[in-house]
Amino acid sequence: MRSAKRTPLKPRIIHGPDIYRGSDGATIDLPYDPKARDRAIAQRERLIAKREAALHLDPAHPKPGSDTVQILLGTPTLGTIDYNFHNAMLGAVAPPNWALVRSAPRGYTTHDGQNLLVDTCLRGTFRALLLVEDDTAPPPNAWIEFDRWLWKMERKLAPPVVSGLYHIKGSAEIRKGKRGGIKLLGPEPLIYRGSGQRAYRDWQPGDVVWCSGIPTGALLIHRSVLEAWANEPDLETYMLQGYPYPLKKIFERPSQVWFDPEGGTHVASGTSDLYWSAKTIERDILTKAGWPKRFAKREFPYIVDTNIRFVHIERGTGRGY
């Protein structure tokens, strides 16, 4: 004999005293029924425990395929910017129907801020990280051009690392005397082919230039590259004050001091951008990220699009290069 189907008791929500505050500080309203109340509390605590456990895992895409926000635009800063940079960021034209999130970690060194942004990107549903430093002012067409590159990246029609163009401050050749018919060199572009080879200048404005060393002041990196970096087993993990999650040291400013057998002291230092460029090639990150050989195995695997011309701003004077 079948038993009569029982109609479940509809929980009654009590606003006021029947509120549960979880271990994460958030509150939920509790049902009136004691059993339903216990289930709600247990379910809430399981959710909190799951979230806390996720903090200690390597960053991973939480919901592949649900990428409504395409790009994380990150700008590490110590807090003071030039008004020319501010105006340029406001004046950059966004593509139609574009999804963008901006983040500006304040008070950290450049490489620490970049690692924080990488972690933020990988914990979200972003498809790419666009790094713009707080003294590189974008042209009005920058976001449109980078969006086109992202479209190509997603279809493996372009490499996963593309930079805009900007120049070293105060690096233009100046000569007071006669030039002797010889053209002066303009500001030095931050485009490099090979270690110790100085800047690569053999290109024309508007060219797409393949290179092995790029800056991080106007840099678009596909998510797959950051995931491959985060999965490297020997990366150091560290904490930053003010940020709750452990960070992988993907970007770092290299510095070494060592002594030779004869008692001499040697010091070496560099910049985080060229160090990252070299280590990405050395570790074969593009292959590990799933990119085809025509990109991953090139001698010069990165692109600088000279059509995306950023202005490198000199702090204090506002002069651009």
C-alpha positions as a Markdown table, in Angstrom:
| # | Residue | x | y | z |
|---|---|---|---|---|
| 1 | Met | 0.0 | 0.0 | 0.0 |
| 2 | Arg | 1.4 | 3.3 | -1.0 |
| 3 | Ser | 1.7 | 6.0 | 1.6 |
| 4 | Ala | 0.2 | 9.4 | 0.9 |
| 5 | Lys | 2.5 | 11.9 | -0.6 |
| 6 | Arg | 3.5 | 14.4 | 2.0 |
| 7 | Thr | 3.5 | 18.1 | 1.2 |
| 8 | Pro | 6.8 | 19.6 | 2.3 |
| 9 | Leu | 6.6 | 22.4 | 4.9 |
| 10 | Lys | 7.2 | 25.7 | 3.2 |
| 11 | Pro | 9.9 | 27.5 | 5.1 |
| 12 | Arg | 9.0 | 30.8 | 6.6 |
| 13 | Ile | 11.6 | 33.5 | 6.5 |
| 14 | Ile | 11.9 | 35.5 | 9.7 |
| 15 | His | 13.5 | 38.9 | 9.3 |
| 16 | Gly | 15.1 | 40.3 | 12.4 |
| 17 | Pro | 16.4 | 38.0 | 15.1 |
| 18 | Asp | 16.5 | 34.8 | 13.0 |
| 19 | Ile | 19.6 | 35.8 | 11.0 |
| 20 | Tyr | 22.7 | 33.7 | 10.8 |
| 21 | Arg | 26.1 | 35.3 | 10.4 |
| 22 | Gly | 28.6 | 32.9 | 8.8 |
| 23 | Ser | 32.3 | 32.6 | 9.5 |
| 24 | Asp | 32.9 | 34.8 | 6.5 |
| 25 | Gly | 30.9 | 37.6 | 8.1 |
| 26 | Ala | 28.0 | 37.5 | 5.6 |
| 27 | Thr | 24.5 | 37.0 | 6.9 |
| 28 | Ile | 21.5 | 34.9 | 5.7 |
| 29 | Asp | 17.9 | 34.7 | 6.8 |
| 30 | Leu | 17.0 | 31.4 | 8.4 |
| 31 | Pro | 13.8 | 29.4 | 7.8 |
| 32 | Tyr | 11.4 | 29.0 | 10.7 |
| 33 | Asp | 11.5 | 25.2 | 10.6 |
| 34 | Pro | 14.3 | 23.9 | 12.9 |
| 35 | Lys | 15.5 | 21.2 | 10.5 |
| 36 | Ala | 15.4 | 23.5 | 7.5 |
| 37 | Arg | 17.3 | 26.0 | 9.7 |
| 38 | Asp | 20.1 | 23.4 | 10.4 |
| 39 | Arg | 20.3 | 22.5 | 6.8 |
| 40 | Ala | 20.7 | 26.1 | 5.7 |
| 41 | Ile | 23.5 | 26.7 | 8.2 |
| 42 | Ala | 25.3 | 23.5 | 7.2 |
| 43 | Gln | 25.0 | 24.4 | 3.5 |
| 44 | Arg | 26.3 | 27.9 | 4.1 |
| 45 | Glu | 29.3 | 26.7 | 6.1 |
| 46 | Arg | 30.1 | 24.1 | 3.4 |
| 47 | Leu | 30.1 | 26.8 | 0.8 |
| 48 | Ile | 32.4 | 29.0 | 2.9 |
| 49 | Ala | 34.8 | 26.1 | 3.5 |
| 50 | Lys | 34.9 | 25.4 | -0.3 |
| 51 | Arg | 35.7 | 29.0 | -1.0 |
| 52 | Glu | 38.5 | 29.1 | 1.6 |
| 53 | Ala | 40.0 | 25.9 | 0.2 |
| 54 | Ala | 40.0 | 27.4 | -3.2 |
| 55 | Leu | 42.3 | 30.2 | -2.0 |
| 56 | His | 45.1 | 27.7 | -1.5 |
| 57 | Leu | 44.8 | 26.1 | -5.0 |
| 58 | Asp | 46.5 | 27.3 | -8.1 |
| 59 | Pro | 44.4 | 29.8 | -10.0 |
| 60 | Ala | 42.1 | 28.2 | -12.5 |
| 61 | His | 39.4 | 29.3 | -14.8 |
| 62 | Pro | 36.2 | 29.0 | -12.6 |
| 63 | Lys | 33.7 | 28.7 | -15.4 |
| 64 | Pro | 35.1 | 28.0 | -18.9 |
| 65 | Gly | 32.7 | 29.3 | -21.5 |
| 66 | Ser | 31.1 | 31.9 | -19.4 |
| 67 | Asp | 33.3 | 34.7 | -20.4 |
| 68 | Thr | 31.1 | 37.7 | -20.5 |
| 69 | Val | 34.0 | 40.0 | -19.3 |
| 70 | Gln | 36.8 | 39.6 | -21.9 |
| 71 | Ile | 39.6 | 41.8 | -20.6 |
| 72 | Leu | 41.1 | 42.8 | -17.3 |
| 73 | Leu | 42.8 | 46.2 | -17.7 |
| 74 | Gly | 45.4 | 46.5 | -15.0 |
| 75 | Thr | 47.5 | 49.5 | -14.0 |
| 76 | Pro | 49.9 | 49.1 | -11.1 |
| 77 | Thr | 50.6 | 52.5 | -9.5 |
| 78 | Leu | 52.1 | 54.1 | -6.4 |
| 79 | Gly | 49.2 | 56.5 | -6.5 |
| 80 | Thr | 50.4 | 59.6 | -8.3 |
| 81 | Ile | 49.7 | 60.0 | -12.0 |
| 82 | Asp | 50.1 | 62.7 | -14.6 |
| 83 | Tyr | 46.9 | 64.4 | -15.9 |
| 84 | Asn | 48.0 | 63.6 | -19.4 |
| 85 | Phe | 47.7 | 59.9 | -18.5 |
| 86 | His | 44.4 | 60.4 | -16.9 |
| 87 | Asn | 43.0 | 62.3 | -19.9 |
| 88 | Ala | 44.3 | 59.6 | -22.3 |
| 89 | Met | 42.7 | 56.8 | -20.4 |
| 90 | Leu | 39.4 | 58.6 | -20.4 |
| 91 | Gly | 39.7 | 59.4 | -24.1 |
| 92 | Ala | 40.4 | 55.9 | -25.3 |
| 93 | Val | 37.5 | 54.7 | -27.4 |
| 94 | Ala | 36.0 | 51.3 | -26.4 |
| 95 | Pro | 34.7 | 48.9 | -29.1 |
| 96 | Pro | 30.9 | 48.5 | -29.2 |
| 97 | Asn | 29.4 | 45.9 | -26.9 |
| 98 | Trp | 32.7 | 45.5 | -25.1 |
| 99 | Ala | 33.1 | 44.1 | -21.6 |
| 100 | Leu | 36.0 | 45.5 | -19.6 |
| 101 | Val | 37.1 | 45.5 | -15.9 |
| 102 | Arg | 39.7 | 48.0 | -14.6 |
| 103 | Ser | 42.0 | 47.4 | -11.7 |
| 104 | Ala | 44.7 | 49.6 | -10.3 |
| 105 | Pro | 46.6 | 48.0 | -7.4 |
| 106 | Arg | 48.0 | 51.0 | -5.4 |
| 107 | Gly | 51.1 | 51.1 | -3.3 |
| 108 | Tyr | 53.0 | 48.1 | -4.7 |
| 109 | Thr | 56.1 | 47.8 | -6.9 |
| 110 | Thr | 55.5 | 47.2 | -10.5 |
| 111 | His | 56.2 | 43.5 | -10.5 |
| 112 | Asp | 54.2 | 42.9 | -7.3 |
| 113 | Gly | 51.3 | 44.8 | -8.8 |
| 114 | Gln | 51.6 | 42.7 | -12.0 |
| 115 | Asn | 51.5 | 39.5 | -10.0 |
| 116 | Leu | 48.5 | 40.6 | -8.1 |
| 117 | Leu | 46.8 | 41.4 | -11.5 |
| 118 | Val | 47.7 | 38.0 | -12.9 |
| 119 | Asp | 46.1 | 36.3 | -9.9 |
| 120 | Thr | 43.0 | 38.5 | -10.2 |
| 121 | Cys | 42.7 | 37.6 | -13.9 |
| 122 | Leu | 43.0 | 33.9 | -13.3 |
| 123 | Arg | 40.5 | 33.9 | -10.5 |
| 124 | Gly | 38.0 | 35.7 | -12.7 |
| 125 | Thr | 36.4 | 34.9 | -16.1 |
| 126 | Phe | 38.8 | 37.0 | -18.1 |
| 127 | Arg | 40.2 | 35.9 | -21.4 |
| 128 | Ala | 43.2 | 38.3 | -21.4 |
| 129 | Leu | 45.1 | 40.7 | -19.2 |
| 130 | Leu | 46.0 | 44.1 | -20.6 |
| 131 | Leu | 48.8 | 45.7 | -18.6 |
| 132 | Val | 49.1 | 49.5 | -18.9 |
| 133 | Glu | 51.6 | 51.3 | -16.6 |
| 134 | Asp | 50.7 | 54.6 | -15.1 |
| 135 | Asp | 53.1 | 56.6 | -17.2 |
| 136 | Thr | 52.2 | 55.1 | -20.6 |
| 137 | Ala | 49.3 | 57.1 | -22.1 |
| 138 | Pro | 47.2 | 55.1 | -24.7 |
| 139 | Pro | 46.2 | 56.6 | -28.1 |
| 140 | Pro | 42.4 | 56.9 | -28.7 |
| 141 | Asn | 42.4 | 53.7 | -30.8 |
| 142 | Ala | 44.3 | 51.5 | -28.3 |
| 143 | Trp | 41.4 | 49.4 | -27.0 |
| 144 | Ile | 39.9 | 48.9 | -30.5 |
| 145 | Glu | 43.3 | 47.6 | -31.8 |
| 146 | Phe | 43.9 | 45.3 | -28.8 |
| 147 | Asp | 40.4 | 44.0 | -29.1 |
| 148 | Arg | 41.2 | 43.0 | -32.7 |
| 149 | Trp | 44.3 | 41.2 | -31.5 |
| 150 | Leu | 42.3 | 39.3 | -28.8 |
| 151 | Trp | 39.9 | 38.2 | -31.5 |
| 152 | Lys | 42.8 | 36.8 | -33.5 |
| 153 | Met | 44.4 | 35.2 | -30.4 |
| 154 | Glu | 41.2 | 33.3 | -29.5 |
| 155 | Arg | 41.3 | 31.7 | -33.0 |
| 156 | Lys | 45.0 | 31.0 | -33.0 |
| 157 | Leu | 45.5 | 33.6 | -35.8 |
| 158 | Ala | 48.0 | 35.6 | -33.8 |
| 159 | Pro | 50.5 | 34.9 | -31.0 |
| 160 | Pro | 49.2 | 35.2 | -27.4 |
| 161 | Val | 51.5 | 38.1 | -26.4 |
| 162 | Val | 51.1 | 41.5 | -28.2 |
| 163 | Ser | 52.5 | 44.9 | -27.2 |
| 164 | Gly | 51.8 | 48.4 | -28.2 |
| 165 | Leu | 54.7 | 50.7 | -29.0 |
| 166 | Tyr | 56.4 | 53.3 | -26.8 |
| 167 | His | 59.9 | 54.7 | -26.3 |
| 168 | Ile | 62.4 | 55.3 | -23.6 |
| 169 | Lys | 62.1 | 58.7 | -22.0 |
| 170 | Gly | 64.6 | 61.3 | -23.0 |
| 171 | Ser | 66.4 | 59.0 | -25.5 |
| 172 | Ala | 66.2 | 61.0 | -28.6 |
| 173 | Glu | 69.5 | 62.1 | -30.2 |
| 174 | Ile | 70.2 | 65.8 | -29.8 |
| 175 | Arg | 73.0 | 67.5 | -31.7 |
| 176 | Lys | 73.7 | 71.3 | -31.5 |
| 177 | Gly | 76.3 | 71.3 | -34.3 |
| 178 | Lys | 75.8 | 70.5 | -38.0 |
| 179 | Arg | 74.4 | 67.0 | -38.8 |
| 180 | Gly | 76.6 | 66.5 | -41.9 |
| 181 | Gly | 73.6 | 65.2 | -43.8 |
| 182 | Ile | 73.1 | 62.4 | -41.3 |
| 183 | Lys | 69.6 | 61.8 | -39.9 |
| 184 | Leu | 69.3 | 62.0 | -36.1 |
| 185 | Leu | 67.9 | 59.0 | -34.3 |
| 186 | Gly | 64.6 | 59.5 | -32.6 |
| 187 | Pro | 63.6 | 58.1 | -29.2 |
| 188 | Glu | 64.6 | 54.5 | -28.6 |
| 189 | Pro | 61.7 | 52.1 | -29.1 |
| 190 | Leu | 61.2 | 49.4 | -26.5 |
| 191 | Ile | 61.5 | 46.6 | -29.0 |
| 192 | Tyr | 64.2 | 44.0 | -28.6 |
| 193 | Arg | 65.6 | 41.1 | -30.7 |
| 194 | Gly | 68.0 | 39.1 | -28.7 |
| 195 | Ser | 69.8 | 39.7 | -25.4 |
| 196 | Gly | 72.3 | 42.5 | -25.4 |
| 197 | Gln | 71.4 | 43.7 | -28.9 |
| 198 | Arg | 70.0 | 47.1 | -28.0 |
| 199 | Ala | 66.8 | 48.4 | -29.5 |
| 200 | Tyr | 65.5 | 47.1 | -32.8 |
| 201 | Arg | 64.9 | 50.0 | -35.1 |
| 202 | Asp | 64.5 | 48.5 | -38.6 |
| 203 | Trp | 60.8 | 49.0 | -39.1 |
| 204 | Gln | 58.4 | 51.7 | -40.3 |
| 205 | Pro | 55.5 | 53.2 | -38.4 |
| 206 | Gly | 52.4 | 50.9 | -38.8 |
| 207 | Asp | 54.5 | 47.7 | -39.1 |
| 208 | Val | 53.9 | 44.6 | -37.1 |
| 209 | Val | 57.3 | 43.7 | -35.6 |
| 210 | Trp | 58.2 | 40.3 | -34.3 |
| 211 | Cys | 60.6 | 40.4 | -31.3 |
| 212 | Ser | 61.9 | 38.5 | -28.2 |
| 213 | Gly | 61.9 | 41.3 | -25.7 |
| 214 | Ile | 58.9 | 43.5 | -24.9 |
| 215 | Pro | 57.8 | 46.1 | -22.3 |
| 216 | Thr | 54.9 | 45.6 | -20.0 |
| 217 | Gly | 53.5 | 49.2 | -20.2 |
| 218 | Ala | 51.1 | 48.4 | -23.0 |
| 219 | Leu | 51.0 | 44.6 | -23.1 |
| 220 | Leu | 48.1 | 42.2 | -23.9 |
| 221 | Ile | 48.6 | 38.6 | -22.6 |
| 222 | His | 46.2 | 35.8 | -23.4 |
| 223 | Arg | 44.9 | 33.9 | -20.4 |
| 224 | Ser | 46.4 | 30.6 | -21.5 |
| 225 | Val | 49.9 | 32.0 | -21.1 |
| 226 | Leu | 49.2 | 33.1 | -17.5 |
| 227 | Glu | 47.7 | 29.7 | -16.7 |
| 228 | Ala | 50.7 | 27.9 | -18.1 |
| 229 | Trp | 53.0 | 30.2 | -16.0 |
| 230 | Ala | 50.9 | 29.6 | -12.8 |
| 231 | Asn | 51.2 | 25.8 | -13.4 |
| 232 | Glu | 55.0 | 25.9 | -13.3 |
| 233 | Pro | 55.9 | 23.7 | -10.3 |
| 234 | Asp | 59.0 | 25.6 | -9.2 |
| 235 | Leu | 57.5 | 29.1 | -9.0 |
| 236 | Glu | 57.8 | 30.8 | -5.6 |
| 237 | Thr | 54.6 | 31.6 | -3.9 |
| 238 | Tyr | 54.3 | 34.7 | -1.6 |
| 239 | Met | 51.9 | 37.0 | 0.1 |
| 240 | Leu | 51.4 | 40.7 | -0.3 |
| 241 | Gln | 50.1 | 42.9 | 2.5 |
| 242 | Gly | 46.6 | 44.0 | 1.8 |
| 243 | Tyr | 45.8 | 41.1 | -0.7 |
| 244 | Pro | 44.2 | 38.0 | 0.7 |
| 245 | Tyr | 45.4 | 35.3 | -1.8 |
| 246 | Pro | 48.9 | 33.8 | -2.3 |
| 247 | Leu | 50.6 | 35.0 | -5.4 |
| 248 | Lys | 52.8 | 33.2 | -7.9 |
| 249 | Lys | 56.0 | 35.1 | -8.6 |
| 250 | Ile | 55.6 | 35.3 | -12.4 |
| 251 | Phe | 56.9 | 38.8 | -12.7 |
| 252 | Glu | 60.0 | 39.8 | -10.8 |
| 253 | Arg | 62.8 | 42.3 | -10.9 |
| 254 | Pro | 66.0 | 40.3 | -11.2 |
| 255 | Ser | 68.9 | 41.2 | -9.0 |
| 256 | Gln | 71.9 | 39.2 | -8.0 |
| 257 | Val | 75.1 | 39.6 | -5.9 |
| 258 | Trp | 77.8 | 36.9 | -6.0 |
| 259 | Phe | 81.5 | 36.4 | -5.3 |
| 260 | Asp | 84.0 | 34.8 | -7.6 |
| 261 | Pro | 86.8 | 32.5 | -6.4 |
| 262 | Glu | 89.3 | 35.4 | -6.6 |
| 263 | Gly | 87.2 | 37.4 | -4.1 |
| 264 | Gly | 85.7 | 39.8 | -6.5 |
| 265 | Thr | 82.1 | 41.0 | -6.0 |
| 266 | His | 79.6 | 41.0 | -8.9 |
| 267 | Val | 76.2 | 42.7 | -9.1 |
| 268 | Ala | 73.6 | 42.2 | -11.8 |
| 269 | Ser | 70.1 | 43.7 | -12.1 |
| 270 | Gly | 67.5 | 44.1 | -14.7 |
| 271 | Thr | 63.8 | 45.0 | -15.4 |
| 272 | Ser | 60.8 | 42.8 | -14.9 |
| 273 | Asp | 59.5 | 43.1 | -18.4 |
| 274 | Leu | 62.7 | 41.8 | -20.2 |
| 275 | Tyr | 63.2 | 39.2 | -17.5 |
| 276 | Trp | 59.6 | 37.9 | -18.1 |
| 277 | Ser | 60.1 | 38.0 | -21.9 |
| 278 | Ala | 63.2 | 35.8 | -21.6 |
| 279 | Lys | 61.9 | 33.4 | -19.0 |
| 280 | Thr | 58.7 | 32.8 | -21.0 |
| 281 | Ile | 60.8 | 31.7 | -24.0 |
| 282 | Glu | 63.3 | 29.8 | -21.8 |
| 283 | Arg | 60.5 | 27.8 | -20.1 |
| 284 | Asp | 58.7 | 27.2 | -23.4 |
| 285 | Ile | 55.5 | 28.7 | -21.9 |
| 286 | Leu | 53.8 | 29.2 | -25.3 |
| 287 | Thr | 54.0 | 25.5 | -26.1 |
| 288 | Lys | 52.7 | 24.6 | -22.6 |
| 289 | Ala | 49.9 | 27.0 | -23.1 |
| 290 | Gly | 48.8 | 25.1 | -26.2 |
| 291 | Trp | 50.0 | 27.4 | -29.0 |
| 292 | Pro | 51.1 | 26.0 | -32.3 |
| 293 | Lys | 54.7 | 25.8 | -33.4 |
| 294 | Arg | 54.4 | 28.6 | -35.9 |
| 295 | Phe | 54.1 | 30.9 | -32.9 |
| 296 | Ala | 55.7 | 29.0 | -29.9 |
| 297 | Lys | 58.9 | 28.0 | -31.7 |
| 298 | Arg | 59.7 | 31.3 | -33.4 |
| 299 | Glu | 63.0 | 32.9 | -32.6 |
| 300 | Phe | 61.0 | 36.1 | -32.0 |
| 301 | Pro | 57.6 | 34.9 | -30.7 |
| 302 | Tyr | 56.1 | 38.3 | -29.6 |
| 303 | Ile | 54.6 | 41.1 | -31.5 |
| 304 | Val | 54.8 | 44.9 | -31.2 |
| 305 | Asp | 52.1 | 46.6 | -33.1 |
| 306 | Thr | 53.6 | 50.0 | -34.0 |
| 307 | Asn | 50.2 | 51.2 | -35.0 |
| 308 | Ile | 49.3 | 51.3 | -31.2 |
| 309 | Arg | 51.5 | 54.2 | -30.3 |
| 310 | Phe | 51.5 | 54.9 | -26.6 |
| 311 | Val | 53.2 | 58.1 | -25.1 |
| 312 | His | 55.7 | 57.5 | -22.4 |
| 313 | Ile | 55.2 | 60.4 | -19.9 |
| 314 | Glu | 58.0 | 62.0 | -17.9 |
| 315 | Arg | 56.8 | 62.5 | -14.4 |
| 316 | Gly | 56.9 | 66.1 | -13.2 |
| 317 | Thr | 57.1 | 67.8 | -16.6 |
| 318 | Gly | 54.4 | 65.9 | -18.4 |
| 319 | Arg | 56.6 | 65.6 | -21.5 |
| 320 | Gly | 55.8 | 62.6 | -23.7 |
| 321 | Tyr | 58.1 | 60.4 | -25.7 |
